[in-house]
Structures are given as C-alpha cells and as structure tokens.
Amino acid sequence: MMLSGFAVVLVSAAAMIAAPRAPEPRPRIVVLGDSLASGRGIGGANAFPAVLQQKLDQEGLEYEVVNAGVSGDTSTGAVRRYEHLLDGSVRILVIELGANDGLRGIPVDRMKENLGRIIETAQRRGITVLLCRMEALPIYGWDYTVAFHKAFDELGRRFDVPMVPFILMNVIGNRDLMQPDRAHPNAAGARAIADNIWPHLRPLLTRTLAQQ
C-alpha cells in the first residue's frame, strides 16, 4: 500500500512537470485617450490604436495595444479611471488627452495637475510614458492657448517624458482626412495620426523589451 501510494505521488509529480506552462502575457501598450483614440464615427477597429497594433504586428514586435479611449473624456475624467488600466503587463502608456479640456476651457493648471498625476503614477510602476501634445483653439483667448501649449512642455521637462509634437499635424483641416464634422479623423486620418505617433513610440519598444 505504501509503495502504491508512493507511485501515485511520482506519477502526479511527473504530470505536473510535463504540463505545459501557460504562455506569458504579451507586454501591453495602453492608449489612454478620448474620441480620437476610441474611434468616434469610424469604430475602434479603424482608430489609431488599432493602426499602431498593425504596425507592431508587421514588425514582429510582441506587444498588445489596449485602446482605453473614451469619447468626450477630459483629463479629469481620465484621472477617475486610469489606475486599473495600469495593472498587469503594461510597459508603455500613451497619453492622448487634453483636446476636450481645451474645448471646454478647463483651467490649464487643473489639466496639468491631472496629467502629472497620471504620469507620476505610471512612472512609479516602472511604466514608460509617451505624452501626446494637444493644442487649444483660441476660443478662450490667446493667453489660454499659449498657456495650454506650454503646459505640455512643462510636463515633459518635469517628468522627462518623450512627447509627440501634435498628433493631428497635417490631419486637422484636411478634408480628405477628416469626417464631415471636421472634428474627428476618418479612417485615413487615423492612419495619419498613427504615422505621427509611430516615430516617437518605435524607439521606446526595443528599449522596453531589453529591460524585461
């Protein structure tokens, strides 16, 4: 009986050793953004995070892009929801926020405080941050527009984060790249946004994989 029991233990142990391990989760890139990321009017499958995923796959880079874009979101809204998005295997956080702050005239200091809080939390967790600059139309005066622009420079210096100069460069105002509302990109515009982001995201990928 003792030998029989011992044999059972040996068989069980052998089975445990032979059992294949569950694959490690792919490192994640979280895009924390608004309707530009969520794909308002074109759907998430055509939005720029999906295009970034295509670029990663084409280059054989084993990352998973998580689209955490919410239409209409502001920096204040993002502060309420961002923390759980950083759980797990997140390696890079792309922050695409601020457009709605500018449209609503939210105080620049509040936006800067919100974005700073998100960046600081991500960096404490060892997550690389890529900040996307947004601009404010001069509907609240040039002083507001200038302060809004400078806020991103100040955040970049304070936290030493790389920054995409303006993701809507050569997109906004181009009828071929915008939906009829003139506020949101069409599918071609989303691809153009991804092209604007990619040269700033690409160098972070190899560096981040090397640190794992």
Stockholm file with secondary structure:
# STOCKHOLM 1.0

chainA/1-212         MMLSGFAVVLVSAAAMIAAPRAPEPRPRIVVLGDSLASGRGIGGANAFPAVLQQKLDQEGLEYEVVNAGVSGDTSTGAVRRYEHLLDGSVRILVIELGANDGLRGIPVDRMKENLGRIIETAQRRGITVLLCRMEALPIYGWDYTVAFHKAFDELGRRFDVPMVPFILMNVIGNRDLMQPDRAHPNAAGARAIADNIWPHLRPLLTRTLAQQ
#=GR chainA/1-212 SS CHHHHHHHHHHHHHHHHHSCCCCCCCCEEEEEESHHHHTTTTCGGGSHHHHHHHHHHHTTCCCEEEEEECTTCCHHHHHTTCGGGGCSSEEEEEEECCHHHHHHTCCHHHHHHHHHHHHHHHHHTTCEEEEECCCCCGGGCHHHHHHHHHHHHHHHHHHTCCEESCTTTTTTTCTTTBCTTSSSBCHHHHHHHHHHHHHHHHHHHHHHHHTC
#=GC SS_cons         CHHHHHHHHHHHHHHHHHSCCCCCCCCEEEEEESHHHHTTTTCGGGSHHHHHHHHHHHTTCCCEEEEEECTTCCHHHHHTTCGGGGCSSEEEEEEECCHHHHHHTCCHHHHHHHHHHHHHHHHHTTCEEEEECCCCCGGGCHHHHHHHHHHHHHHHHHHTCCEESCTTTTTTTCTTTBCTTSSSBCHHHHHHHHHHHHHHHHHHHHHHHHTC
//
